Amino acid sequence: MNGTENRGRTVVQFAFYKFDPAWRRLPPEERERDKADFAAAVEEAAAEMMVRCYSLTGVRGDVDLLLWNAAPQLETIQKHGARLLRTGMGRWASQPYCYLAMTKASQYQDPTEQGAPEGRRLLLRPTGRKYLFVYPFVKTRAWYLLPLQERQKIMEEHILIGHKFPSVKLNTTYSFGIDDQEFVVAFETDVMADFLDLVMALRETESSKYTLRDTPIFTCVQMPLRDALDAIG
């Protein structure tokens, strides 16, 4: 299969890892070998696809690490995900959460971007900002029964509020039929307070009443992979 068979879209995965606390009690030299093995596997993956690393150690109790992956083909992501689990450190890992999605052009027009090429939404372009906030998202069935024109009007209010927080970059990916949620959203920012204020403002919009589920929410800190592994052990 090649990328054209996915209509130019990108397959996106948010792979969260939790490592058995018993691993931390291994001798230091063994842990260093395990970390080097895991890091080498991630570096191999990064040669074939997009990989971004985030730490959640000390932030959430149920996950330690996020690898934000993207590739034209699912098989590329699957191959490298399996390779990670076969490493020394991977044998101590579980994946409490792992979300699959794809990029797709939005059906709603951004009133501030009339005439902008929709194809730009098919590529994932992380900004490298310090914090990433990720959560799965599901709308009510009542939302999809509204006429498209009415949904567009509701979404215009939602979009315009988002533009009031330019320090926050939204990455929307779609999971219809390929995972349990409908969307996975990932917000990048260097200012946590701006994201908090954005979410509070969005709660007051009409679109909010059509939200069925938008948890769990993951607060992730971007850092080099080696530093993230050292934070774990």
Backbone bond lengths (Angstrom), bond angles and torsions (degrees), N, CA, C in turn:
res aa  C-N    CA-C-N  psi(-1)  N-CA   C-N-CA  omega(-1)  CA-C   N-CA-C  phi
1 M - - - 1.459 - - 1.509 109.27 -
2 N 1.335 118.45 144.23 1.447 121.03 176.08 1.517 110.11 -123.37
3 G 1.337 115.43 174.54 1.456 120.40 -174.45 1.514 113.82 -61.66
4 T 1.367 117.53 -29.73 1.456 119.38 -178.87 1.519 111.34 -65.09
5 E 1.341 117.60 -26.73 1.460 120.15 179.73 1.520 111.71 -72.13
6 N 1.319 117.21 -15.72 1.460 121.69 172.95 1.520 111.09 -97.24
7 R 1.344 117.10 16.99 1.463 123.43 178.07 1.525 111.48 57.88
8 G 1.318 115.53 35.19 1.449 119.98 177.60 1.512 115.09 77.93
9 R 1.326 117.91 3.37 1.463 121.64 -178.61 1.525 110.76 -81.95
10 T 1.316 115.04 162.78 1.455 122.03 -179.72 1.520 109.47 -110.66
11 V 1.322 117.21 135.69 1.461 122.43 174.28 1.536 107.79 -84.30
12 V 1.317 116.21 132.07 1.463 121.66 -174.23 1.524 109.19 -125.47
13 Q 1.331 115.63 137.82 1.465 121.10 178.35 1.521 109.56 -132.76
14 F 1.317 115.14 137.58 1.457 121.94 172.35 1.531 106.25 -112.62
15 A 1.322 116.15 98.86 1.466 121.96 -173.52 1.522 109.56 -101.64
16 F 1.321 116.39 110.97 1.465 122.53 179.70 1.524 109.33 -99.42
17 Y 1.322 116.00 132.93 1.464 121.94 -177.47 1.536 110.57 -118.74
18 K 1.324 114.08 140.83 1.461 122.03 171.88 1.525 107.38 -122.91
19 F 1.343 117.10 133.11 1.458 121.85 -177.71 1.531 109.83 -109.15
20 D 1.316 115.11 135.16 1.462 122.09 -178.54 1.530 109.43 -55.17
21 P 1.354 118.60 126.81 1.465 120.45 179.23 1.526 113.30 -56.88
22 A 1.341 117.41 -23.72 1.467 119.78 178.93 1.526 111.46 -63.14
23 W 1.337 116.62 -25.50 1.477 119.50 179.08 1.524 111.42 -60.34
24 R 1.333 116.57 -33.34 1.460 120.28 -178.29 1.534 112.19 -66.07
25 R 1.322 116.30 -19.33 1.469 120.18 -177.90 1.529 112.31 -91.88
26 L 1.319 117.38 0.79 1.465 120.08 175.05 1.530 109.82 -69.41
27 P 1.321 118.08 158.64 1.468 120.80 176.08 1.529 110.99 -56.59
28 P 1.327 117.96 144.79 1.478 120.81 -176.71 1.520 113.52 -54.02
29 E 1.325 117.70 -40.94 1.453 119.37 -177.02 1.537 111.37 -66.23
30 E 1.332 116.64 -33.66 1.464 119.74 177.90 1.524 110.95 -69.94
31 R 1.328 115.97 -40.34 1.461 119.29 177.27 1.523 111.62 -63.95
32 E 1.314 116.86 -38.49 1.466 119.76 178.73 1.528 111.28 -64.03
33 R 1.340 117.60 -39.60 1.459 120.80 176.87 1.535 110.48 -63.65
34 D 1.333 114.95 -42.87 1.467 119.04 -179.51 1.524 111.14 -62.94
35 K 1.322 116.78 -42.84 1.461 120.17 -179.96 1.522 111.28 -65.51
36 A 1.316 116.77 -40.56 1.464 120.14 179.25 1.529 110.50 -63.77
37 D 1.318 116.70 -39.73 1.466 122.07 179.21 1.527 110.01 -63.75
38 F 1.326 116.82 -46.02 1.460 121.77 179.96 1.524 110.57 -64.16
39 A 1.342 116.13 -44.98 1.460 120.31 -179.38 1.521 111.17 -62.50
40 A 1.325 117.18 -39.27 1.462 120.20 179.21 1.526 110.76 -62.90
41 A 1.329 116.46 -38.43 1.461 119.90 179.30 1.529 111.11 -67.07
42 V 1.326 116.79 -39.03 1.472 119.80 177.66 1.524 110.35 -66.13
43 E 1.327 116.87 -39.83 1.461 120.26 178.51 1.525 111.46 -65.08
44 E 1.323 117.17 -35.66 1.469 120.36 174.18 1.528 110.32 -62.45
45 A 1.330 115.66 -43.13 1.464 119.91 179.61 1.522 110.87 -62.80
46 A 1.332 116.37 -41.48 1.467 120.80 -176.96 1.513 112.38 -65.69
47 A 1.325 117.15 -17.93 1.463 120.42 176.71 1.536 111.56 -75.65
48 E 1.343 116.93 -18.03 1.466 120.77 -176.92 1.522 113.73 -115.14
49 M 1.339 117.11 -15.67 1.463 119.05 -176.32 1.520 109.29 -154.80
50 M 1.334 116.59 171.28 1.448 120.35 175.95 1.521 109.87 -74.88
51 V 1.320 116.93 130.91 1.461 122.12 174.42 1.529 107.65 -135.95
52 R 1.325 117.39 125.97 1.460 122.68 174.71 1.518 107.82 -123.46
53 C 1.331 116.41 136.66 1.464 121.76 -173.57 1.526 110.83 -109.13
54 Y 1.337 115.39 136.52 1.464 121.84 178.36 1.530 108.97 -138.24
55 S 1.312 115.54 142.90 1.460 121.22 178.10 1.525 110.62 -100.37
56 L 1.333 115.42 140.30 1.465 121.81 171.70 1.520 110.46 -124.08
57 T 1.339 117.63 7.19 1.459 121.76 178.87 1.524 109.24 -62.03
58 G 1.319 116.36 126.38 1.457 120.68 -178.15 1.513 113.70 84.23
59 V 1.336 117.44 -4.63 1.468 121.74 179.23 1.525 110.41 -105.08
60 R 1.341 116.54 -47.79 1.458 122.13 175.40 1.521 108.70 -123.30
61 G 1.325 116.14 149.67 1.451 119.08 -179.93 1.509 114.32 -85.34
62 D 1.348 117.09 -16.24 1.464 119.58 -172.74 1.517 114.00 -101.25
63 V 1.325 119.13 -7.88 1.461 122.16 176.77 1.522 109.67 -143.34
64 D 1.339 116.00 151.33 1.467 122.17 -179.30 1.523 113.28 -114.35
65 L 1.335 116.71 -28.85 1.459 120.40 -168.37 1.521 110.14 -148.09
66 L 1.334 116.19 140.58 1.460 121.92 171.04 1.523 108.74 -118.89
67 L 1.321 115.68 130.74 1.459 121.99 166.84 1.524 106.78 -111.50
68 W 1.317 115.05 114.80 1.465 122.43 178.79 1.517 106.51 -92.86
69 N 1.327 116.16 109.96 1.459 122.21 -171.21 1.520 111.08 -114.40
70 A 1.329 116.20 149.77 1.463 120.40 175.46 1.519 109.00 -153.54
71 A 1.335 115.37 140.16 1.460 121.35 -179.99 1.529 108.56 -157.79
72 P 1.324 118.31 159.19 1.469 119.85 176.69 1.523 112.71 -66.03
73 Q 1.346 117.42 -25.95 1.459 121.19 -175.17 1.523 110.80 -125.20
74 L 1.333 115.65 139.51 1.459 120.95 176.70 1.524 111.06 -61.92
75 E 1.329 117.14 -36.32 1.460 120.06 -176.43 1.524 112.42 -59.98
76 T 1.323 117.18 -32.35 1.464 120.28 178.13 1.520 110.61 -65.22
77 I 1.320 116.60 -44.54 1.463 121.37 178.51 1.524 110.57 -64.73
78 Q 1.331 116.41 -43.37 1.466 120.14 -179.56 1.523 111.37 -62.54
79 K 1.320 117.00 -44.12 1.467 121.14 -178.66 1.528 111.04 -58.58
80 H 1.302 116.85 -47.26 1.460 119.58 -176.77 1.528 112.01 -75.60
81 G 1.327 117.15 -31.12 1.463 119.39 175.49 1.519 111.63 -63.47
82 A 1.323 116.43 -42.21 1.465 120.51 177.28 1.524 111.17 -65.88
83 R 1.327 116.18 -38.36 1.469 120.37 178.52 1.523 111.20 -61.95
84 L 1.325 117.62 -40.26 1.468 120.77 178.97 1.527 111.86 -61.25
85 L 1.320 116.11 -40.87 1.458 120.01 -177.31 1.522 112.34 -71.31
86 R 1.327 118.02 -14.59 1.459 120.87 177.40 1.532 112.81 -91.73
87 T 1.324 117.42 -3.50 1.468 119.72 179.19 1.523 110.49 -76.13
88 G 1.337 115.17 169.97 1.462 119.09 179.36 1.512 112.22 -57.22
89 M 1.319 117.23 -45.13 1.465 120.40 179.50 1.522 111.26 -76.87
90 G 1.327 116.14 -30.75 1.452 120.07 179.21 1.513 113.62 -62.72
91 R 1.340 116.27 -28.07 1.464 119.46 179.10 1.523 112.21 -68.87
92 W 1.328 116.61 -14.86 1.465 121.55 177.01 1.532 111.41 -100.69
93 A 1.322 116.77 6.01 1.464 120.88 -172.00 1.518 112.42 -102.41
94 S 1.321 115.06 149.75 1.466 122.59 166.32 1.524 107.07 -128.07
95 Q 1.327 115.92 166.56 1.467 120.65 178.93 1.533 108.83 -122.82
96 P 1.338 116.82 86.79 1.471 119.41 -178.93 1.521 113.04 -60.89
97 Y 1.335 116.23 -30.19 1.460 121.83 178.53 1.522 108.23 -139.21
98 C 1.332 115.62 140.48 1.461 120.14 175.94 1.526 106.30 -156.54
99 Y 1.319 116.75 110.85 1.459 122.14 -173.42 1.525 110.40 -107.16
100 L 1.330 115.25 136.38 1.454 121.60 179.70 1.529 109.02 -115.90
101 A 1.333 115.98 139.25 1.459 120.58 -178.77 1.520 109.07 -156.09
102 M 1.337 115.49 179.33 1.467 121.81 174.90 1.524 108.79 -139.30
103 T 1.326 115.54 155.52 1.459 119.31 171.25 1.528 108.46 -77.77
104 K 1.331 114.80 155.96 1.462 120.59 -178.44 1.521 108.06 -165.56
105 A 1.321 116.64 144.55 1.459 120.08 175.35 1.526 109.35 -66.62
106 S 1.326 116.71 134.60 1.465 121.10 -179.57 1.525 110.79 -69.26
107 Q 1.330 116.59 145.51 1.455 120.11 175.92 1.526 111.66 -83.93
108 Y 1.335 116.68 -7.27 1.458 121.10 -179.40 1.521 110.34 -104.16
109 Q 1.311 116.75 134.52 1.453 121.64 -178.53 1.523 110.66 -83.93
110 D 1.323 115.31 135.42 1.454 121.34 173.83 1.529 106.83 -81.55
111 P 1.345 118.30 117.16 1.471 119.62 -176.64 1.521 113.96 -62.91
112 T 1.323 117.72 -16.63 1.468 120.66 179.69 1.522 112.09 -94.04
113 E 1.344 117.55 -3.63 1.460 120.21 -175.01 1.526 111.53 -127.69
114 Q 1.301 117.08 41.59 1.459 120.11 178.88 1.530 109.93 -61.47
115 G 1.327 115.91 130.18 1.453 120.26 178.31 1.512 114.71 88.93
116 A 1.337 118.34 -5.99 1.468 120.42 179.42 1.522 109.22 -70.44
117 P 1.325 118.48 142.21 1.479 120.70 -178.68 1.522 111.65 -67.49
118 E 1.327 117.08 127.19 1.461 120.72 -178.96 1.521 112.28 -69.29
119 G 1.337 117.93 -24.46 1.452 120.43 -177.86 1.506 114.01 -59.05
120 R 1.329 117.27 -20.97 1.473 119.76 -179.59 1.519 111.53 -63.87
121 R 1.331 117.80 -22.41 1.461 121.06 -178.55 1.528 112.49 -78.80
122 L 1.325 117.57 -10.08 1.454 120.66 -178.82 1.522 111.73 -80.53
123 L 1.327 116.73 -15.70 1.456 121.58 179.01 1.518 109.59 -105.89
124 L 1.328 115.74 140.82 1.455 120.95 177.57 1.524 108.38 -91.87
125 R 1.328 116.98 126.33 1.463 120.95 -177.12 1.530 109.81 -129.56
126 P 1.326 118.58 78.67 1.471 120.19 177.04 1.525 110.63 -59.21
127 T 1.324 115.12 145.39 1.467 120.20 -177.59 1.518 113.10 -90.61
128 G 1.346 117.40 -16.56 1.457 119.87 -177.62 1.514 113.88 83.11
129 R 1.332 117.89 13.79 1.460 120.23 178.36 1.529 110.43 -67.82
130 K 1.316 115.66 160.54 1.464 121.28 -166.84 1.527 113.98 -66.49
131 Y 1.322 117.09 -39.34 1.466 120.53 -174.43 1.521 110.62 -112.58
132 L 1.321 114.20 144.41 1.459 121.73 175.69 1.518 107.81 -129.59
133 F 1.331 116.47 127.99 1.466 122.38 177.63 1.529 107.51 -113.58
134 V 1.319 116.28 119.40 1.466 121.98 -172.67 1.522 109.56 -122.72
135 Y 1.342 116.36 136.08 1.468 118.32 169.96 1.522 110.96 -157.03
136 P 1.343 115.77 150.08 1.470 120.27 172.94 1.524 109.04 -76.32
137 F 1.319 115.76 153.41 1.465 119.57 -172.18 1.530 109.32 -141.03
138 V 1.338 115.60 133.91 1.465 121.71 178.05 1.523 108.79 -134.33
139 K 1.324 117.08 131.25 1.458 121.82 175.79 1.526 110.56 -95.28
140 T 1.327 116.50 161.47 1.455 120.79 176.90 1.523 109.72 -71.89
141 R 1.343 116.97 156.02 1.459 120.13 176.50 1.532 110.94 -65.10
142 A 1.344 116.70 -27.57 1.464 119.85 179.00 1.526 111.22 -60.30
143 W 1.334 117.31 -31.16 1.466 120.91 179.19 1.525 111.03 -60.28
144 Y 1.325 116.75 -44.34 1.458 120.83 -175.40 1.526 112.53 -74.70
145 L 1.335 116.61 -13.67 1.463 120.14 177.24 1.523 112.31 -87.15
146 L 1.330 117.55 -10.04 1.458 120.94 175.88 1.533 109.72 -72.25
147 P 1.321 118.23 146.65 1.474 119.97 174.81 1.531 110.37 -59.53
148 L 1.332 116.79 146.86 1.460 120.73 -177.99 1.521 111.59 -57.06
149 Q 1.315 117.89 -38.94 1.464 120.81 -179.42 1.525 111.19 -61.57
150 E 1.341 116.64 -39.34 1.463 119.97 178.73 1.524 110.82 -69.59
151 R 1.335 116.98 -39.93 1.463 119.63 177.09 1.526 111.14 -63.78
152 Q 1.335 116.33 -39.05 1.465 120.08 178.24 1.533 110.42 -59.89
153 K 1.327 116.78 -44.30 1.468 120.65 -179.85 1.525 111.00 -61.85
154 I 1.340 116.80 -42.28 1.463 120.95 179.31 1.519 110.30 -65.45
155 M 1.328 116.31 -41.56 1.465 120.08 -178.41 1.521 112.02 -70.02
156 E 1.324 118.96 -27.56 1.462 120.18 177.73 1.525 110.60 -60.87
157 E 1.344 117.27 -42.00 1.465 120.22 176.30 1.523 110.15 -61.42
158 H 1.322 116.53 -44.12 1.462 122.39 179.91 1.534 110.39 -60.33
159 I 1.317 116.66 -46.11 1.465 121.54 -177.72 1.525 111.05 -65.77
160 L 1.334 117.08 -43.07 1.464 120.37 -177.36 1.525 111.60 -64.82
161 I 1.316 117.73 -35.18 1.469 119.93 175.55 1.521 109.64 -64.69
162 G 1.333 116.62 -40.94 1.453 119.65 177.77 1.513 112.39 -57.69
163 H 1.327 117.18 -37.29 1.469 120.88 -178.98 1.529 112.36 -68.98
164 K 1.317 117.42 -15.18 1.465 119.62 177.34 1.522 111.81 -75.33
165 F 1.332 116.85 -7.94 1.467 122.02 -179.43 1.530 108.47 -124.02
166 P 1.324 117.95 72.44 1.466 121.08 -174.88 1.520 113.93 -65.87
167 S 1.330 117.62 -15.97 1.469 119.56 178.52 1.521 112.34 -76.16
168 V 1.345 117.01 -7.75 1.459 121.96 -178.25 1.532 109.28 -109.37
169 K 1.321 116.50 121.34 1.478 121.95 179.21 1.528 108.74 -104.52
170 L 1.328 115.97 126.37 1.463 121.62 179.85 1.520 110.39 -97.55
171 N 1.329 115.94 133.67 1.459 123.14 171.13 1.530 107.37 -118.53
172 T 1.317 117.26 110.15 1.462 121.73 -179.54 1.527 109.37 -102.13
173 T 1.323 116.62 128.12 1.455 121.55 175.49 1.528 108.78 -126.65
174 Y 1.329 116.19 157.33 1.467 122.27 -167.88 1.528 110.60 -116.21
175 S 1.351 115.51 136.57 1.466 120.93 -175.24 1.522 113.31 -123.57
176 F 1.312 119.18 9.85 1.462 121.59 -176.21 1.531 110.90 -52.11
177 G 1.320 116.25 118.15 1.450 120.79 174.98 1.513 116.03 80.83
178 I 1.341 118.64 -10.98 1.461 119.30 -178.23 1.537 112.15 -113.77
179 D 1.333 117.62 -6.22 1.466 121.18 174.63 1.522 107.43 -158.50
180 D 1.335 116.69 177.08 1.463 120.03 -171.71 1.530 113.31 -69.94
181 Q 1.332 118.51 -31.48 1.449 122.29 -179.02 1.531 110.13 -89.70
182 E 1.335 116.34 173.86 1.464 120.64 176.00 1.527 112.30 -96.13
183 F 1.322 116.47 -33.24 1.455 122.61 178.96 1.528 108.89 -137.70
184 V 1.327 115.99 157.79 1.456 121.17 161.50 1.525 105.65 -124.69
185 V 1.331 116.02 124.87 1.461 119.92 -179.70 1.522 108.72 -110.19
186 A 1.324 115.34 141.32 1.463 121.71 -178.77 1.528 107.87 -134.74
187 F 1.321 116.11 115.79 1.465 122.11 -178.44 1.526 109.12 -103.87
188 E 1.315 116.42 128.78 1.462 122.03 177.33 1.529 109.76 -107.40
189 T 1.329 116.52 137.46 1.464 120.77 176.99 1.518 109.97 -161.63
190 D 1.320 115.79 159.43 1.462 121.52 170.82 1.520 111.28 -99.29
191 V 1.348 116.15 -5.58 1.468 120.91 -174.95 1.520 108.84 -126.04
192 M 1.327 116.93 102.90 1.463 120.37 -178.46 1.514 112.05 -59.09
193 A 1.326 117.39 -38.67 1.465 121.30 -177.21 1.522 111.72 -60.70
194 D 1.332 117.50 -34.67 1.466 120.08 179.23 1.523 110.94 -65.99
195 F 1.332 116.83 -38.43 1.461 118.68 178.38 1.525 110.60 -67.04
196 L 1.320 117.40 -42.13 1.463 120.68 177.84 1.526 110.37 -58.24
197 D 1.348 116.52 -46.26 1.467 120.25 -179.34 1.527 111.42 -65.47
198 L 1.331 116.80 -36.60 1.467 120.25 177.46 1.518 110.93 -62.04
199 V 1.319 116.98 -47.55 1.463 120.34 -178.37 1.525 110.87 -63.41
200 M 1.335 117.40 -39.96 1.471 120.19 176.85 1.525 110.97 -61.59
201 A 1.335 116.44 -42.12 1.469 119.81 -179.80 1.522 111.16 -65.60
202 L 1.320 117.31 -38.32 1.462 120.58 -179.45 1.529 112.21 -68.47
203 R 1.327 117.33 -24.99 1.464 120.15 178.02 1.526 111.38 -63.31
204 E 1.314 117.55 -22.48 1.462 121.55 -176.50 1.525 112.77 -92.45
205 T 1.326 117.58 2.20 1.466 120.50 -179.99 1.518 110.72 -89.01
206 E 1.328 115.28 160.82 1.463 119.62 179.27 1.512 111.64 -65.07
207 S 1.335 117.20 -31.46 1.468 120.06 -178.31 1.524 111.64 -62.69
208 S 1.329 116.58 -25.35 1.462 120.56 -176.32 1.528 112.01 -62.68
209 K 1.333 116.93 -31.54 1.467 118.39 -176.57 1.525 112.04 -71.85
210 Y 1.325 117.10 -10.17 1.458 120.92 177.81 1.529 112.07 -98.96
211 T 1.320 118.00 10.48 1.465 121.62 176.00 1.516 109.54 -83.69
212 L 1.315 116.32 124.60 1.458 120.60 176.70 1.523 110.97 -93.64
213 R 1.346 116.94 -41.94 1.468 120.55 -178.91 1.519 109.62 -153.51
214 D 1.333 116.47 135.51 1.463 121.15 176.23 1.531 110.75 -145.71
215 T 1.306 114.99 40.04 1.465 122.26 176.39 1.528 108.04 -138.11
216 P 1.350 117.60 159.92 1.464 128.50 2.06 1.525 112.30 -74.95
217 I 1.327 115.60 157.17 1.456 122.21 178.81 1.524 108.31 -109.65
218 F 1.320 116.04 130.79 1.463 121.57 -177.44 1.530 109.92 -113.05
219 T 1.327 116.20 123.19 1.460 122.69 174.07 1.520 107.66 -98.40
220 C 1.331 116.20 115.07 1.459 122.17 -171.06 1.525 110.01 -119.57
221 V 1.324 116.00 143.15 1.463 122.21 179.95 1.518 108.95 -112.22
222 Q 1.324 116.91 120.50 1.456 119.06 -179.96 1.520 110.51 -71.73
223 M 1.331 115.75 135.88 1.460 120.90 175.24 1.527 108.79 -160.61
224 P 1.331 117.74 159.40 1.464 119.78 176.63 1.522 110.35 -57.19
225 L 1.331 115.60 146.85 1.463 120.59 -176.14 1.517 112.25 -55.62
226 R 1.328 117.92 -44.79 1.459 120.18 -177.61 1.519 111.23 -60.55
227 D 1.342 116.85 -39.41 1.468 120.51 177.35 1.523 111.04 -66.65
228 A 1.334 117.04 -39.12 1.462 120.32 179.09 1.528 111.03 -64.95
229 L 1.329 117.49 -37.93 1.457 120.27 178.02 1.523 111.09 -70.16
230 D 1.337 116.67 -37.17 1.470 118.99 176.34 1.519 111.03 -64.37
231 A 1.331 117.56 -34.23 1.462 120.76 177.53 1.531 111.36 -63.51
232 I 1.332 116.22 -33.50 1.466 120.79 179.35 1.528 110.36 -70.64
233 G 1.355 116.43 -41.01 1.460 118.10 -175.36 1.489 113.82 -144.89
